[in-house]
Amino acid sequence: MFNARKHMGLEMIVGIGAGAIGTYMLVDEERRNHIYKITDHLIADSVYRRIDNRPLNLPLKQSFMVTGYHSYQAVKRYKKVYAALQEMGDADPRELEKLFDIE
């Protein structure tokens, strides 16, 4: 016999679960975009400083909370870029621009 209450409760649980997963994915994607913007700004600022023949003054290295795969990839990119900037020091601006291609 079909029980409407159990069926409705199951639909609600599945709906809430799907909504929670969707929200989690959206938050992780927004976090990724935010970290990418910070990384791109760091590169751009470094390029502009070198064009003006000013030394690179890197800000303190930021730490980010990883909430999923996308934010993990963004944090990994940020760390690579930051390390490369530390190594390059007073490199040519064209060399610094290549850091935009790091994935």
N, C-alpha and C positions, 0 to 999 in steps of 0.2 A: 504494500500500500504506500502511496506517495505521501510524504510528510512535508507540507509546505514550509513549516517553520525551520526544519533542518536544512531544506534546500535554500531558503532565504539567508540563513546564517552562513552557509557555505559560500554563497555568492558574495556576501559582505566581507568575509575573511579574504577571499580571493581578490576582491576589489581593493581592499585596504592594502593587501600585500603588493599588488601591482602598482598602486599609487605610491607606496613607500619606495619601491624600487625605482620608479620613474623620477621621483623627487631626488633620491640619492644620486642618480645618474646626472640629473640636471645640475645639482650642486657641485658635483665633481667636475663637470664640464665648465661651469662658471669659474671655479677655482683654477682650473687649467688656463683659461683665458686670462685671468688676472695675473698669474705667475708669468705667462708668456709676455704680457705687456710690461711687467716689471723688468724682465730679462731684456726685451727689446729696447726699453728706455735706458738701461745700463749700457748697452752697446752703443746706442746713438749718442748718449752723453759722452762716452769715451771717444768716439770718433770726432765729435765737435771740439772736445778739449784738445785733441791732437792736431786738428786743423788749425786751431788758434795757437799752436805751439805751447800749450800749457801741459803740465805733467798730469798724469792720470791720478786722480784722488778717488779711489774706489770707496764707496760707502761700506759700512760694516756688513759682513755677509749675513743675509737674512736666513731665517729658518722657517720652513713652511710645513704645515700639517698635511700629510698625504691621506687622502680619503678614498682613493681608488686608483685605477690604472692610469687614467688621463692626468690626474694631478701628479702621480709618480713620474710620468714621462716629463712633465713640465719642470718638476724639481730637479730631475736628472739633467735636463738641458741647462737650467740655471746654474747648477754646480759646475758643469763643463765650461760654460761661458765665463763664469767668475774665475775659475782656475786658469783658463786661457788668458784672460785679461791680466791676472797677476804675473803670469810668465812673460807676456809680451811687453809689459812695461810701457816704454815710450816708442812703440812700433809705429810704422807708417799708417795713416788713417785707412788706406785701401786694404791693408792687412786686417785691420780691425773690422772692416765692413764684412769680411768673409765669415765672421762669427754669426751673422744672421742666418747662415745656412746650416748651422749646427742643429741637429735634431735630437 
